[in-house]
Amino acid sequence: MLAYLDHHATTPCDPAVVAAMAPWWSEHCANPANRLYRPALEAAAAVERARGQLARVLGSSAETVIFTSGATEANNLALKGVCEAALAAGNLRRRLVSLVSEHRAVLDPLAYLGRHGFPVSLVPIQPDGLVDLAQLEAALGDDVLLLSVMAANNEIGVLQPLAAIAALCRQRGVLLHVDAAQAAGHIPLAIDELGIDLLSLSGHKFYGPKGIGALLVRPGLQLAAQLHGGGQQDGRRAGTLPVPLVVGLGQALLGAEADREERAGRLGTLRDQLWEGLRDLGGIELNGDGAPRLAHNLNVTVQGVDGTRLHRLLRQRLAVSSGSACSQGSPSHVLAALGRSRQQAAASIRFGLGRGSSDAEITLAIETVAAAVRELR
Ligand SMILES: *Cc1c(COP(=O)(O)O)cnc(C)c1O
């Protein structure tokens, strides 16, 4: 038995989602951009339905939804699109602010923009993983164009205080982009109520298909397209829409919303069992201790063992990771920001529980870590 406990890297596609996508691959193959005949109009209607589903769950309106290939593309479109539009409009604000603990899909586009005339400030996080609001406020000067903050961290699951952050942005005239790839379908999000200007999400993080995501953009906000071509999606993101994936994305978010509370309750209990079992081994520390966290996340550092040898033993029975799936090789910048050394970061384990996680898997996880720690210490 191998327990899959890496749901922050990706989730299995829900069979109900696979079923909802099925007719759109071959049976209904028309291009939704072609408005001339009925099958195309039906495909276009399916796309609009999915837009409505996303908007409804996330507390916004359908016109805000731009489909992308995933959260990486949504983040690139948000950050580069806002900067390019600001430049064209002669906006004097140029600085971009974010947190050191962001995903590479935010940090790398920011670094790119930093090389192209948009200075970047990264605000540190506290030892519990949360940003200090006073420190964030101090960073939001008159020259700041946009703040990008993730809703839930992909390594330590920490939830940043979005309502307070959004209020600061409003006071300061700063646009707010939220990378919600780990949050959508897992915690309640109300875009309009919170006052979020741009929000990124990804289907494969909430039991949907890989290769599809969305950027939700407040109506009226100036955003320069990054993909030019056939003028699809009102020219905001050209390219033929992958109708099966779009349908799957809408269905997946509806499905994730339907069992969200029950799932969080059940996985929170399993996660706490896992933590209690690991804590009893001694010399194991929680990362993101005390902060509000995703119910299905647990990230621990094992003291006094070599990380490479630890993970070599774990992978025989557990699919877990030492950091983000997207930064293979280099030690976690998130754990470093919490004050962990390179050695400690390497000897850390990220558990991401999911819909299929069972008592038996939690027992297996505790036993596997216990055996590895006994062997290595
Ligand atoms: C997974 C993830 C991404 C990247 O999403 P893709 O759809 O795989 O491109 C971006 N940000 C966060 C926080 C993520 O967890």
PDBQT file of the ligand as one rigid body, heavy atoms in Angstrom, charges set to zero:
ROOT
HETATM    1  C1  LIG A 401      -0.222  24.757  -7.782  1.00  0.00    +0.000 C 
HETATM    2  C2  LIG A 401      -0.070  26.197  -7.512  1.00  0.00    +0.000 A 
HETATM    3  C3  LIG A 401       0.177  27.106  -8.547  1.00  0.00    +0.000 A 
HETATM    4  C4  LIG A 401       0.369  26.656  -9.976  1.00  0.00    +0.000 C 
HETATM    5  O1  LIG A 401      -0.809  26.174 -10.509  1.00  0.00    +0.000 OA
HETATM    6  P1  LIG A 401      -0.823  25.412 -11.933  1.00  0.00    +0.000 P 
HETATM    7  O2  LIG A 401      -2.265  25.380 -12.279  1.00  0.00    +0.000 OA
HETATM    8  O3  LIG A 401      -0.265  24.061 -11.656  1.00  0.00    +0.000 OA
HETATM    9  O4  LIG A 401      -0.036  26.209 -12.869  1.00  0.00    +0.000 OA
HETATM   10  C5  LIG A 401       0.278  28.443  -8.227  1.00  0.00    +0.000 A 
HETATM   11  N1  LIG A 401       0.142  28.879  -6.969  1.00  0.00    +0.000 NA
HETATM   12  C6  LIG A 401      -0.090  28.045  -5.942  1.00  0.00    +0.000 A 
HETATM   13  C7  LIG A 401      -0.239  28.580  -4.570  1.00  0.00    +0.000 C 
HETATM   14  C8  LIG A 401      -0.201  26.681  -6.181  1.00  0.00    +0.000 A 
HETATM   15  O5  LIG A 401      -0.415  25.858  -5.164  1.00  0.00    +0.000 OA
ENDROOT
TORSDOF 0
